[in-house]
Amino acid sequence: MPIVNRKEHFNAAHKLYNPNWSEEKNFEIFGPCANKNWHGHNFELITSVKGPINSETGFVIDLKKLSFLIKTEIIDQVDHKNINLDVPFMKGKMGSCENLIIEFWKILEPKILEIEPQSSLYRLRLYETPRNFVDFFGK
């Protein structure tokens, strides 16, 4: 089955910090990511959709519609924002990439079905740095 991918980019700040721990333990576990003044990343989000090829369009999903969905539902919510403070769906959650990607999935999965009912969200890949990324395939 074909899998199509769309890459989007955003910049955001966050801090990894457990308020139940001392500053020493936070720094021990999270290192500079526990910086009290936050830190930022140039994130890359790759959204992968699988499904049969639509015989009328030749597409698994219309990538223009997918791009618009990702931009309006995800990128506009996180770009140039503080993930810990400014993003409603991250309120009360550790600002890790693991938590962020799960929240992205919850938003995108049902909306992709609205665009193309025969296709489904297959994978999200979130790059925090060129060397560090998280994959999520759903529950």
Secondary structure, DSSP 8 states (H G I E B T S, - for coil): --EEEEEEEEEEEE----TTS-HHHHHHHHGGGG-TT-EEEEEEEEEEEE----TTTS-SS-HHHHHHHHIIIIIHHHTTEEHHHH-GGGTTS---HHHHHHHHHHHHHHHHHHH-TT-EEEEEEEESSSS-EEEE---
